[in-house]
Amino acid sequence: MDIFITISFILIALAIPLWAYRIFAASRLQERERSILRRLISRQENAIAFATRIFGFLVVLAGCVFALLYVLAYFKHGQVRPLTFRDAFHQRFYSGFDSVDPYIDMMLYDQIMPIMMLLTALLLSVSFTLVMTALRDIRLIRRLRQKLSRLRQRLSMV
């Protein structure tokens, strides 16, 4: 689970410069090009629908892992008891600040496993959606510029 949280934070850190470049690239477009871009983006899949689809997939995947952990715990102990994240995963993330580490323990390691899996799935889906939406828009802006430059070249030749 720690690896998924780390991947989520890396994706969020990656999304910040991508969105900055997307905003910069969109601001360099002329008003007519911006209106074309808005229409093209509106025809694409909605970011919230994409995030919901990714979240649903991750929840199903987390449910399978959750069921596997409970089955393994039943085979090991002979009973089913609520697992916390700390019981299942023993490696811990430390920030190095004594004032922050108790909050990390409270937010991550003391959570009941299903809640932790849902929070991880939510964080992964949001961070992945931020990155993919920015990349989609950047690619769309680049393609729009290329097509418009080819169109301008054709018009200048005539």
DSSP file (Angstrom, degrees, kcal/mol; ACC not computed):
  #  RESIDUE AA STRUCTURE BP1 BP2  ACC     N-H-->O    O-->H-N    N-H-->O    O-->H-N    TCO  KAPPA ALPHA  PHI   PSI    X-CA   Y-CA   Z-CA
    1    1 A M     >        0   0    0      0, 0.0     4,-2.0     0, 0.0     3,-0.3   0.000 360.0 360.0 360.0 -36.1    0.0    0.0    0.0
    2    2 A D  H  >  +     0   0    0      1,-0.2     4,-2.5     2,-0.2     5,-0.2   0.871 360.0  55.6 -60.1 -34.9    2.9    2.4    0.7
    3    3 A I  H  > S+     0   0    0      1,-0.2     4,-2.5     2,-0.2    -1,-0.2   0.881 106.7  49.6 -66.4 -36.2    4.0    2.0   -2.9
    4    4 A F  H  > S+     0   0    0     -3,-0.3     4,-2.1     2,-0.2    -1,-0.2   0.877 111.1  48.8 -69.6 -37.1    0.6    3.1   -4.1
    5    5 A I  H  X S+     0   0    0     -4,-2.0     4,-2.3     2,-0.2    -2,-0.2   0.904 112.1  49.5 -66.9 -40.5    0.6    6.1   -1.9
    6    6 A T  H  X S+     0   0    0     -4,-2.5     4,-2.3     1,-0.2    -2,-0.2   0.919 110.3  50.1 -63.8 -43.5    4.1    7.0   -3.0
    7    7 A I  H  X S+     0   0    0     -4,-2.5     4,-2.5     1,-0.2    -1,-0.2   0.895 109.3  52.9 -60.9 -39.9    3.0    6.6   -6.7
    8    8 A S  H  X S+     0   0    0     -4,-2.1     4,-2.3     1,-0.2    -2,-0.2   0.920 110.1  46.4 -62.5 -44.4    0.0    8.9   -6.0
    9    9 A F  H  X S+     0   0    0     -4,-2.3     4,-2.4     2,-0.2    -1,-0.2   0.868 111.8  51.5 -68.5 -34.3    2.2   11.6   -4.5
   10   10 A I  H  X S+     0   0    0     -4,-2.3     4,-2.1     2,-0.2    -2,-0.2   0.916 110.6  49.1 -65.6 -41.8    4.6   11.3   -7.4
   11   11 A L  H  X S+     0   0    0     -4,-2.5     4,-2.0     2,-0.2    -2,-0.2   0.889 110.9  49.5 -64.6 -38.8    1.7   11.7   -9.8
   12   12 A I  H  X S+     0   0    0     -4,-2.3     4,-1.2     2,-0.2    -1,-0.2   0.915 111.0  49.5 -65.6 -41.5    0.4   14.7   -8.0
   13   13 A A  H  < S+     0   0    0     -4,-2.4    -2,-0.2     1,-0.2    -1,-0.2   0.856 113.0  48.0 -64.6 -33.7    3.9   16.3   -8.0
   14   14 A L  H  X S+     0   0    0     -4,-2.1     4,-1.4     1,-0.2    -1,-0.2   0.815 105.0  59.9 -73.7 -31.5    4.1   15.5  -11.8
   15   15 A A  H  X S+     0   0    0     -4,-2.0     4,-2.8     1,-0.2     5,-0.3   0.810  93.4  66.2 -68.5 -29.6    0.6   17.0  -12.4
   16   16 A I  H  X S+     0   0    0     -4,-1.2     4,-2.0     1,-0.2    -1,-0.2   0.958 106.8  37.2 -62.3 -53.6    1.6   20.5  -11.1
   17   17 A P  H  > S+     0   0    0      0, 0.0     4,-2.5     0, 0.0    -1,-0.2   0.849 115.6  56.2 -68.0 -29.7    4.1   21.3  -13.9
   18   18 A L  H  X S+     0   0    0     -4,-1.4     4,-2.4     2,-0.2    -2,-0.2   0.931 109.9  44.2 -64.7 -43.9    1.9   19.6  -16.5
   19   19 A W  H  X S+     0   0    0     -4,-2.8     4,-2.6     2,-0.2     5,-0.2   0.865 111.8  53.9 -68.5 -34.5   -1.0   21.8  -15.5
   20   20 A A  H  X S+     0   0    0     -4,-2.0     4,-2.3    -5,-0.3    -2,-0.2   0.928 111.8  44.5 -63.3 -43.5    1.2   24.9  -15.5
   21   21 A Y  H  X S+     0   0    0     -4,-2.5     4,-3.1     2,-0.2     5,-0.2   0.886 111.8  53.4 -67.6 -37.4    2.4   24.1  -19.0
   22   22 A R  H  X S+     0   0    0     -4,-2.4     4,-2.4     2,-0.2    -2,-0.2   0.925 111.2  45.4 -61.9 -44.4   -1.1   23.3  -20.1
   23   23 A I  H  X S+     0   0    0     -4,-2.6     4,-1.9     2,-0.2    -1,-0.2   0.904 114.5  49.0 -65.1 -40.9   -2.3   26.7  -18.9
   24   24 A F  H  X S+     0   0    0     -4,-2.3     4,-1.0    -5,-0.2    -2,-0.2   0.928 112.9  46.6 -63.7 -45.8    0.7   28.4  -20.4
   25   25 A A  H  < S+     0   0    0     -4,-3.1     4,-0.4     1,-0.2     3,-0.3   0.885 113.4  48.9 -65.6 -38.9    0.1   26.7  -23.8
   26   26 A A  H >< S+     0   0    0     -4,-2.4     3,-0.9    -5,-0.2    -1,-0.2   0.839 107.0  55.8 -70.6 -31.6   -3.6   27.4  -23.8
   27   27 A S  H 3< S+     0   0    0     -4,-1.9    -1,-0.2     1,-0.2    -2,-0.2   0.744 100.4  59.7 -73.0 -20.9   -3.0   31.1  -22.9
   28   28 A R  T 3< S+     0   0    0     -4,-1.0    -1,-0.2    -3,-0.3    -2,-0.2   0.586  87.8  97.3 -80.8 -10.0   -0.7   31.5  -26.0
   29   29 A L  S <  S-     0   0    0     -3,-0.9     2,-0.1    -4,-0.4    -3,-0.0  -0.448  80.7-112.9 -76.7 151.6   -3.6   30.5  -28.3
   30   30 A Q     >  -     0   0    0     -2,-0.1     4,-2.5     1,-0.1     5,-0.2  -0.343  34.9-100.9 -76.0 167.1   -5.7   33.1  -30.0
   31   31 A E  H  > S+     0   0    0      1,-0.2     4,-2.0     2,-0.2     5,-0.2   0.889 123.3  49.3 -61.2 -41.8   -9.3   33.6  -29.0
   32   32 A R  H  > S+     0   0    0      1,-0.2     4,-1.9     2,-0.2    -1,-0.2   0.900 111.7  49.6 -64.6 -39.6  -10.6   31.6  -32.0
   33   33 A E  H  > S+     0   0    0      1,-0.2     4,-2.5     2,-0.2    -2,-0.2   0.865 108.4  53.9 -67.1 -35.9   -8.2   28.8  -31.3
   34   34 A R  H  X S+     0   0    0     -4,-2.5     4,-2.7     2,-0.2    -1,-0.2   0.899 106.9  50.5 -64.8 -39.8   -9.3   28.7  -27.7
   35   35 A S  H  X S+     0   0    0     -4,-2.0     4,-2.0     2,-0.2    -2,-0.2   0.896 110.9  49.1 -66.8 -37.4  -12.9   28.4  -28.7
   36   36 A I  H  X S+     0   0    0     -4,-1.9     4,-2.4     2,-0.2    -2,-0.2   0.926 111.4  50.3 -63.2 -43.4  -11.9   25.4  -31.0
   37   37 A L  H  X S+     0   0    0     -4,-2.5     4,-2.7     1,-0.2     5,-0.2   0.908 108.3  52.0 -61.5 -42.7  -10.0   23.9  -28.1
   38   38 A R  H  X S+     0   0    0     -4,-2.7     4,-2.1     1,-0.2    -1,-0.2   0.910 110.7  47.9 -60.6 -41.9  -12.9   24.3  -25.7
   39   39 A R  H  X S+     0   0    0     -4,-2.0     4,-1.0     2,-0.2    -1,-0.2   0.901 112.5  48.7 -66.3 -39.5  -15.2   22.5  -28.2
   40   40 A L  H  X S+     0   0    0     -4,-2.4     4,-0.7     1,-0.2     3,-0.4   0.909 112.1  48.6 -65.6 -41.6  -12.7   19.7  -28.7
   41   41 A I  H >< S+     0   0    0     -4,-2.7     3,-0.8     1,-0.2    -1,-0.2   0.874 106.6  56.6 -66.7 -36.5  -12.2   19.2  -25.0
   42   42 A S  H 3< S+     0   0    0     -4,-2.1    -1,-0.2     1,-0.2    -2,-0.2   0.775 104.0  54.3 -67.4 -23.5  -16.0   19.1  -24.4
   43   43 A R  H 3< S+     0   0    0     -4,-1.0    -1,-0.2    -3,-0.4    -2,-0.2   0.666  95.9  85.6 -81.8 -16.3  -16.2   16.2  -26.9
   44   44 A Q  S << S-     0   0    0     -3,-0.8     2,-0.1    -4,-0.7     3,-0.1  -0.260 100.3 -74.6 -76.1 169.6  -13.6   14.2  -24.9
   45   45 A E        -     0   0    0      1,-0.1    -1,-0.2     2,-0.1    -2,-0.1  -0.434  56.7-104.4 -65.6 137.9  -14.5   12.1  -21.9
   46   46 A N     >  -     0   0    0      1,-0.1     4,-2.2    -2,-0.1     5,-0.2  -0.366  21.2-131.6 -63.0 139.0  -15.3   14.1  -18.8
   47   47 A A  H  > S+     0   0    0      1,-0.2     4,-2.6     2,-0.2     5,-0.2   0.852 107.1  52.9 -63.8 -34.8  -12.5   14.0  -16.3
   48   48 A I  H  > S+     0   0    0      2,-0.2     4,-2.3     1,-0.2    -1,-0.2   0.892 109.0  48.8 -69.1 -38.4  -15.0   13.2  -13.5
   49   49 A A  H  > S+     0   0    0      2,-0.2     4,-2.2     1,-0.2    -2,-0.2   0.899 112.3  49.2 -66.0 -39.9  -16.4   10.2  -15.4
   50   50 A F  H  X S+     0   0    0     -4,-2.2     4,-2.4     2,-0.2    -2,-0.2   0.927 112.1  47.8 -63.7 -45.0  -12.8    9.0  -16.1
   51   51 A A  H  X S+     0   0    0     -4,-2.6     4,-2.7     1,-0.2    -2,-0.2   0.879 111.2  51.3 -64.1 -37.9  -11.9    9.4  -12.4
   52   52 A T  H  X S+     0   0    0     -4,-2.3     4,-2.5     2,-0.2    -1,-0.2   0.895 110.2  49.1 -65.6 -40.2  -15.0    7.5  -11.4
   53   53 A R  H  X S+     0   0    0     -4,-2.2     4,-2.1     2,-0.2    -2,-0.2   0.924 113.4  46.0 -65.4 -44.1  -14.3    4.7  -13.7
   54   54 A I  H  X S+     0   0    0     -4,-2.4     4,-2.5     2,-0.2    -2,-0.2   0.913 112.6  51.3 -64.0 -42.7  -10.7    4.4  -12.5
   55   55 A F  H  X S+     0   0    0     -4,-2.7     4,-2.4     1,-0.2    -2,-0.2   0.913 108.9  50.9 -62.1 -42.8  -11.9    4.6   -8.8
   56   56 A G  H  X S+     0   0    0     -4,-2.5     4,-2.1     2,-0.2    -1,-0.2   0.914 110.8  48.5 -60.7 -43.7  -14.4    1.8   -9.5
   57   57 A F  H  X S+     0   0    0     -4,-2.1     4,-2.3     1,-0.2    -2,-0.2   0.922 112.9  47.9 -61.8 -44.0  -11.8   -0.4  -11.0
   58   58 A L  H  X S+     0   0    0     -4,-2.5     4,-2.8     1,-0.2    -2,-0.2   0.850 109.4  53.1 -67.9 -33.9   -9.4    0.3   -8.1
   59   59 A V  H  X S+     0   0    0     -4,-2.4     4,-2.5     2,-0.2    -1,-0.2   0.908 110.1  47.8 -66.9 -41.3  -12.2   -0.4   -5.5
   60   60 A V  H  X S+     0   0    0     -4,-2.1     4,-1.9     2,-0.2    -2,-0.2   0.926 114.0  47.4 -63.9 -43.5  -12.9   -3.8   -7.1
   61   61 A L  H  X S+     0   0    0     -4,-2.3     4,-2.1     1,-0.2    -2,-0.2   0.914 112.7  48.7 -63.0 -43.0   -9.2   -4.6   -7.2
   62   62 A A  H  X S+     0   0    0     -4,-2.8     4,-3.0     1,-0.2    -1,-0.2   0.867 107.9  55.5 -65.6 -35.8   -8.8   -3.5   -3.5
   63   63 A G  H  X S+     0   0    0     -4,-2.5     4,-2.6     2,-0.2    -1,-0.2   0.891 107.1  49.5 -62.8 -39.3  -11.8   -5.6   -2.6
   64   64 A C  H  X S+     0   0    0     -4,-1.9     4,-2.2     2,-0.2    -2,-0.2   0.920 113.5  45.6 -65.1 -42.7  -10.2   -8.7   -4.1
   65   65 A V  H  X S+     0   0    0     -4,-2.1     4,-2.5     2,-0.2    -2,-0.2   0.907 112.2  52.4 -65.7 -40.9   -7.0   -7.9   -2.2
   66   66 A F  H  X S+     0   0    0     -4,-3.0     4,-2.2     2,-0.2    -2,-0.2   0.923 110.3  47.4 -59.6 -46.3   -9.0   -7.3    1.0
   67   67 A A  H  X S+     0   0    0     -4,-2.6     4,-2.3     1,-0.2    -1,-0.2   0.901 111.2  51.7 -63.6 -40.2  -10.8  -10.6    0.6
   68   68 A L  H  X S+     0   0    0     -4,-2.2     4,-2.5     1,-0.2    -2,-0.2   0.903 109.0  50.4 -63.3 -41.1   -7.5  -12.4    0.0
   69   69 A L  H  X S+     0   0    0     -4,-2.5     4,-2.4     1,-0.2    -1,-0.2   0.902 111.5  47.6 -64.1 -40.6   -6.0  -10.8    3.2
   70   70 A Y  H  X S+     0   0    0     -4,-2.2     4,-2.1     2,-0.2    -2,-0.2   0.875 111.6  50.2 -69.3 -35.9   -8.9  -11.9    5.3
   71   71 A V  H  X S+     0   0    0     -4,-2.3     4,-2.3     2,-0.2    -2,-0.2   0.930 112.8  46.7 -65.7 -44.1   -8.8  -15.4    3.9
   72   72 A L  H  X S+     0   0    0     -4,-2.5     4,-1.9     1,-0.2    -2,-0.2   0.888 112.0  50.7 -65.0 -38.1   -5.1  -15.6    4.6
   73   73 A A  H  X S+     0   0    0     -4,-2.4     4,-2.8     2,-0.2     6,-0.5   0.870 109.6  51.5 -66.5 -35.8   -5.7  -14.2    8.1
   74   74 A Y  H  X S+     0   0    0     -4,-2.1     4,-2.2     1,-0.2    -2,-0.2   0.912 110.4  48.1 -66.5 -41.7   -8.4  -16.8    8.7
   75   75 A F  H  < S+     0   0    0     -4,-2.3    -2,-0.2     1,-0.2    -1,-0.2   0.856 117.1  43.3 -65.9 -33.5   -6.0  -19.6    7.6
   76   76 A K  H  < S+     0   0    0     -4,-1.9    -2,-0.2    -5,-0.2    -1,-0.2   0.919 131.0  19.3 -78.8 -44.9   -3.3  -18.3    9.9
   77   77 A H  H  < S-     0   0    0     -4,-2.8    -3,-0.2     2,-0.3    -2,-0.2   0.629  93.4-125.5-104.7 -16.8   -5.3  -17.5   13.0
   78   78 A G  S  < S+     0   0    0     -4,-2.2     2,-0.3    -5,-0.5    -4,-0.2   0.535  84.0  68.5  82.5   5.3   -8.4  -19.5   12.6
   79   79 A Q  S    S-     0   0    0     -6,-0.5     2,-0.6     2,-0.0    -2,-0.3  -0.978  79.9-117.6-149.7 160.3  -10.7  -16.5   13.1
   80   80 A V        +     0   0    0     -2,-0.3   -10,-0.1    -3,-0.1    -9,-0.0  -0.900  38.4 167.1-104.0 123.1  -11.5  -13.3   11.2
   81   81 A R        -     0   0    0     -2,-0.6     2,-0.2   -11,-0.1    -8,-0.1  -0.939  45.3 -86.6-130.9 154.9  -10.6  -10.1   13.1
   82   82 A P        -     0   0    0      0, 0.0     2,-0.4     0, 0.0    -2,-0.0  -0.406  44.4-145.6 -64.8 130.0  -10.5   -6.6   11.8
   83   83 A L        -     0   0    0     -2,-0.2    30,-2.7     4,-0.0     2,-0.3  -0.767   6.6-154.1 -95.3 139.0   -7.1   -5.8   10.3
   84   84 A T  B  >  -A  112   0A   0     -2,-0.4     4,-1.6    28,-0.3     3,-0.4  -0.705  32.2-110.3-100.4 164.6   -5.5   -2.4   10.5
   85   85 A F  H  > S+     0   0    0     26,-2.2     4,-2.6    -2,-0.3    25,-0.2   0.870 119.6  57.5 -60.6 -36.5   -3.0   -1.2    8.0
   86   86 A R  H  4 S+     0   0    0     23,-1.6    -1,-0.2    25,-0.3    24,-0.1   0.851 104.5  51.9 -63.9 -35.5   -0.3   -1.5   10.6
   87   87 A D  H  4 S+     0   0    0     -3,-0.4    -1,-0.2    22,-0.2    -2,-0.2   0.871 116.2  38.6 -69.1 -36.6   -1.1   -5.2   11.1
   88   88 A A  H  < S+     0   0    0     -4,-1.6     2,-0.5     1,-0.2    -2,-0.2   0.867 123.1  35.6 -84.3 -38.0   -0.9   -6.0    7.4
   89   89 A F     <  -     0   0    0     -4,-2.6    -1,-0.2    -5,-0.2    -5,-0.0  -0.967  59.5-175.8-124.4 118.9    2.1   -3.9    6.3
   90   90 A H        +     0   0    0     -2,-0.5     2,-0.2    -3,-0.1    -1,-0.1   0.678  55.5  94.7 -92.1 -18.8    4.9   -3.4    8.8
   91   91 A Q        -     0   0    0      1,-0.0     2,-0.3     2,-0.0   -89,-0.1  -0.515  61.6-158.2 -74.4 143.7    7.1   -0.9    6.9
   92   92 A R        -     0   0    0     -2,-0.2     2,-0.6   -90,-0.0    -2,-0.1  -0.893  16.0-131.4-126.6 153.6    6.4    2.7    7.8
   93   93 A F        -     0   0    0     -2,-0.3     2,-0.4     8,-0.1    11,-0.0  -0.902  24.3-168.4-101.7 123.8    6.9    6.1    6.3
   94   94 A Y        -     0   0    0     -2,-0.6    -2,-0.0     1,-0.1     7,-0.0  -0.935  16.4-160.5-114.6 137.1    8.5    8.6    8.5
   95   95 A S        -     0   0    0     -2,-0.4    -1,-0.1     2,-0.3     3,-0.1   0.736  39.1-120.6 -85.4 -23.4    8.7   12.3    7.7
   96   96 A G  S    S+     0   0    0      1,-0.3     2,-0.5     2,-0.0     3,-0.1   0.339  82.0 105.6  97.4  -6.4   11.5   13.1   10.0
   97   97 A F    >>  -     0   0    0      1,-0.1     4,-2.1     2,-0.0     3,-0.8  -0.934  61.4-151.2-110.1 125.1    9.5   15.7   11.9
   98   98 A D  T 34 S+     0   0    0     -2,-0.5    -1,-0.1     1,-0.2    -2,-0.0   0.780  97.2  54.5 -66.1 -25.7    8.3   14.6   15.4
   99   99 A S  T 34 S+     0   0    0      1,-0.1     4,-0.3     2,-0.1    -1,-0.2   0.723 113.1  41.9 -80.0 -19.8    5.2   16.9   15.1
  100  100 A V  T X> S+     0   0    0     -3,-0.8     4,-1.8     2,-0.1     3,-0.8   0.804  97.3  73.0 -95.1 -34.0    4.1   15.3   11.8
  101  101 A D  H 3X S+     0   0    0     -4,-2.1     4,-2.4     1,-0.3     5,-0.2   0.829  92.8  54.4 -57.8 -38.6    4.7   11.6   12.5
  102  102 A P  H 3> S+     0   0    0      0, 0.0     4,-2.2     0, 0.0    -1,-0.3   0.874 109.1  50.1 -63.1 -32.7    1.8   11.1   14.9
  103  103 A Y  H <> S+     0   0    0     -3,-0.8     4,-2.8    -4,-0.3     5,-0.2   0.867 108.8  51.3 -71.7 -35.1   -0.6   12.5   12.2
  104  104 A I  H  X>S+     0   0    0     -4,-1.8     4,-2.6     2,-0.2     5,-0.8   0.917 110.7  49.7 -64.3 -41.9    0.9   10.2    9.6
  105  105 A D  I  <>S+     0   0    0     -4,-2.4     5,-2.1     3,-0.2    -2,-0.2   0.921 114.0  45.2 -60.2 -43.5    0.2    7.3   12.0
  106  106 A M  I  <5S+     0   0    0     -4,-2.2    -2,-0.2     1,-0.2    -1,-0.2   0.907 118.6  41.4 -68.0 -42.1   -3.3    8.4   12.6
  107  107 A M  I  <5S+     0   0    0     -4,-2.8    -2,-0.2    -5,-0.1    -1,-0.2   0.819 133.7  12.1 -77.9 -31.2   -4.1    9.0    8.9
  108  108 A L  I ><5S+     0   0    0     -4,-2.6     3,-0.9    -5,-0.2   -23,-0.3   0.842 125.8  37.8-110.8 -60.2   -2.4    5.9    7.5
  109  109 A Y  I 3 <S+     0   0    0     -5,-0.8   -23,-1.6     1,-0.3   -22,-0.2   0.697 113.2  50.4 -82.5 -20.9   -1.3    3.2    9.9
  110  110 A D  T 3 <S+     0   0    0     -5,-2.1    -1,-0.3   -25,-0.2     2,-0.2   0.361  86.3 111.6 -96.7   6.1   -4.1    3.2   12.4
  111  111 A Q  S <  S-     0   0    0     -3,-0.9   -26,-2.2    -6,-0.2   -25,-0.3  -0.480  77.7-106.3 -78.2 148.4   -6.9    3.0    9.7
  112  112 A I  B >>  -A   84   0A   0    -28,-0.2     4,-2.3    -2,-0.2     3,-0.6  -0.521  38.0-112.0 -69.3 143.0   -9.0   -0.1    9.3
  113  113 A M  H 3> S+     0   0    0    -30,-2.7     4,-2.4     1,-0.2     5,-0.2   0.829 112.3  51.0 -54.2 -44.2   -7.9   -1.9    6.2
  114  114 A P  H 3> S+     0   0    0      0, 0.0     4,-2.1     0, 0.0    -1,-0.2   0.907 112.6  47.4 -62.9 -38.0  -11.1   -1.3    4.0
  115  115 A I  H <> S+     0   0    0     -3,-0.6     4,-2.6     2,-0.2    -2,-0.2   0.907 111.8  50.6 -67.5 -40.1  -11.0    2.4    4.7
  116  116 A M  H  X S+     0   0    0     -4,-2.3     4,-2.3     1,-0.2    -1,-0.2   0.891 110.1  49.8 -64.5 -39.0   -7.3    2.6    3.9
  117  117 A M  H  X S+     0   0    0     -4,-2.4     4,-2.3    -5,-0.2    -1,-0.2   0.889 111.5  48.7 -66.9 -38.2   -7.9    0.7    0.6
  118  118 A L  H  X S+     0   0    0     -4,-2.1     4,-2.4     2,-0.2    -2,-0.2   0.910 112.2  48.5 -67.0 -41.5  -10.7    3.1   -0.3
  119  119 A L  H  X S+     0   0    0     -4,-2.6     4,-2.6     2,-0.2    -2,-0.2   0.898 112.4  48.6 -64.9 -39.6   -8.5    6.2    0.6
  120  120 A T  H  X S+     0   0    0     -4,-2.3     4,-2.6     2,-0.2    -2,-0.2   0.910 111.6  49.3 -66.2 -41.7   -5.6    4.8   -1.4
  121  121 A A  H  X S+     0   0    0     -4,-2.3     4,-2.4     2,-0.2    -2,-0.2   0.897 112.2  49.0 -63.5 -40.1   -7.9    4.1   -4.4
  122  122 A L  H  X S+     0   0    0     -4,-2.4     4,-2.3     2,-0.2     5,-0.2   0.932 112.5  47.1 -64.3 -46.1   -9.3    7.6   -4.2
  123  123 A L  H  X S+     0   0    0     -4,-2.6     4,-2.3     1,-0.2     5,-0.2   0.903 113.8  48.1 -63.6 -41.8   -5.9    9.2   -4.0
  124  124 A L  H  X S+     0   0    0     -4,-2.6     4,-2.6     2,-0.2     5,-0.2   0.915 112.3  48.2 -64.9 -43.3   -4.6    7.1   -6.9
  125  125 A S  H  X S+     0   0    0     -4,-2.4     4,-2.1    -5,-0.2    -2,-0.2   0.897 113.6  46.7 -67.8 -39.1   -7.7    7.8   -9.1
  126  126 A V  H  X S+     0   0    0     -4,-2.3     4,-2.3    -5,-0.2    -2,-0.2   0.939 115.5  44.9 -67.2 -46.1   -7.5   11.6   -8.5
  127  127 A S  H  X S+     0   0    0     -4,-2.3     4,-1.9    -5,-0.2    -2,-0.2   0.910 114.6  48.3 -66.9 -41.0   -3.8   11.8   -9.1
  128  128 A F  H  X S+     0   0    0     -4,-2.6     4,-2.7    -5,-0.2     5,-0.2   0.892 111.5  50.9 -65.1 -39.1   -3.9    9.7  -12.2
  129  129 A T  H  X S+     0   0    0     -4,-2.1     4,-2.5    -5,-0.2     5,-0.3   0.898 107.8  52.8 -65.7 -40.3   -6.8   11.7  -13.6
  130  130 A L  H  X S+     0   0    0     -4,-2.3     4,-1.8     2,-0.2    -2,-0.2   0.929 114.0  42.3 -60.3 -45.1   -5.0   15.0  -13.0
  131  131 A V  H  X S+     0   0    0     -4,-1.9     4,-2.5     2,-0.2    -2,-0.2   0.941 116.4  46.7 -67.9 -47.1   -1.9   13.8  -14.9
  132  132 A M  H  X S+     0   0    0     -4,-2.7     4,-2.4     1,-0.2    -2,-0.2   0.865 111.6  51.0 -67.7 -35.6   -3.9   12.1  -17.8
  133  133 A T  H  X S+     0   0    0     -4,-2.5     4,-2.3    -5,-0.2    -1,-0.2   0.914 111.7  47.5 -67.5 -41.8   -6.2   15.1  -18.2
  134  134 A A  H  X S+     0   0    0     -4,-1.8     4,-2.4    -5,-0.3    -2,-0.2   0.925 113.4  48.0 -64.2 -44.0   -3.3   17.5  -18.5
  135  135 A L  H  X S+     0   0    0     -4,-2.5     4,-2.4     2,-0.2    -2,-0.2   0.894 111.2  51.2 -64.0 -39.5   -1.5   15.2  -20.9
  136  136 A R  H  X S+     0   0    0     -4,-2.4     4,-2.2     2,-0.2    -1,-0.2   0.925 112.2  46.1 -62.6 -44.4   -4.6   14.9  -23.0
  137  137 A D  H  X S+     0   0    0     -4,-2.3     4,-2.5     2,-0.2    -2,-0.2   0.890 111.7  51.1 -67.7 -38.7   -5.1   18.6  -23.2
  138  138 A I  H  X S+     0   0    0     -4,-2.4     4,-2.4     2,-0.2    -1,-0.2   0.919 111.8  47.7 -63.4 -43.2   -1.4   19.3  -24.0
  139  139 A R  H  X S+     0   0    0     -4,-2.4     4,-2.5     1,-0.2    -2,-0.2   0.892 111.7  50.7 -63.9 -39.1   -1.6   16.7  -26.8
  140  140 A L  H  X S+     0   0    0     -4,-2.2     4,-2.3     2,-0.2    -2,-0.2   0.900 110.1  49.1 -65.9 -41.0   -4.8   18.3  -28.1
  141  141 A I  H  X S+     0   0    0     -4,-2.5     4,-2.4     2,-0.2    -2,-0.2   0.917 111.9  49.4 -63.8 -43.3   -3.2   21.8  -28.1
  142  142 A R  H  X S+     0   0    0     -4,-2.4     4,-2.2     1,-0.2    -2,-0.2   0.921 112.6  46.5 -63.2 -44.5   -0.2   20.5  -29.9
  143  143 A R  H  X S+     0   0    0     -4,-2.5     4,-2.4     2,-0.2     5,-0.2   0.884 111.4  52.5 -65.2 -38.3   -2.3   18.8  -32.6
  144  144 A L  H  X S+     0   0    0     -4,-2.3     4,-2.5     2,-0.2     5,-0.2   0.923 109.6  48.7 -63.2 -44.4   -4.5   21.9  -32.9
  145  145 A R  H  X S+     0   0    0     -4,-2.4     4,-2.4     1,-0.2    -2,-0.2   0.917 111.6  49.8 -61.6 -43.0   -1.5   24.1  -33.5
  146  146 A Q  H  X S+     0   0    0     -4,-2.2     4,-2.2     2,-0.2    -2,-0.2   0.922 112.7  45.9 -63.6 -44.1   -0.1   21.7  -36.1
  147  147 A K  H  X S+     0   0    0     -4,-2.4     4,-2.2     1,-0.2    -1,-0.2   0.898 113.9  48.7 -66.9 -39.4   -3.3   21.4  -38.0
  148  148 A L  H  X S+     0   0    0     -4,-2.5     4,-2.3    -5,-0.2    -1,-0.2   0.874 110.3  51.0 -69.8 -34.8   -3.8   25.2  -38.0
  149  149 A S  H  X S+     0   0    0     -4,-2.4     4,-2.1     2,-0.2    -2,-0.2   0.899 111.1  48.5 -68.3 -38.8   -0.3   25.9  -39.1
  150  150 A R  H  X S+     0   0    0     -4,-2.2     4,-2.2     2,-0.2    -2,-0.2   0.896 111.6  50.4 -64.3 -39.4   -0.7   23.4  -42.1
  151  151 A L  H  X S+     0   0    0     -4,-2.2     4,-2.3     2,-0.2    -2,-0.2   0.902 110.0  49.6 -65.2 -41.0   -4.0   25.1  -42.9
  152  152 A R  H  X S+     0   0    0     -4,-2.3     4,-2.0     2,-0.2    -1,-0.2   0.882 109.9  51.6 -64.8 -37.7   -2.3   28.6  -42.8
  153  153 A Q  H  X S+     0   0    0     -4,-2.1     4,-1.4     2,-0.2    -2,-0.2   0.912 110.4  48.4 -65.3 -41.6    0.4   27.3  -45.1
  154  154 A R  H  X S+     0   0    0     -4,-2.2     4,-1.0     1,-0.2    -2,-0.2   0.905 112.3  48.9 -63.9 -41.2   -2.1   26.0  -47.6
  155  155 A L  H  < S+     0   0    0     -4,-2.3    -1,-0.2     1,-0.2    -2,-0.2   0.845 109.0  52.3 -68.2 -33.5   -4.0   29.2  -47.5
  156  156 A S  H  < S+     0   0    0     -4,-2.0    -1,-0.2     1,-0.2    -2,-0.2   0.778 106.4  54.6 -73.7 -24.9   -0.8   31.3  -48.1
  157  157 A M  H  <        0   0    0     -4,-1.4    -1,-0.2     1,-0.2    -2,-0.2   0.752 360.0 360.0 -76.8 -24.5    0.1   29.1  -51.1
  158  158 A V     <        0   0    0     -4,-1.0    -1,-0.2    -3,-0.2    -2,-0.2   0.472 360.0 360.0 -80.1 360.0   -3.3   29.8  -52.8
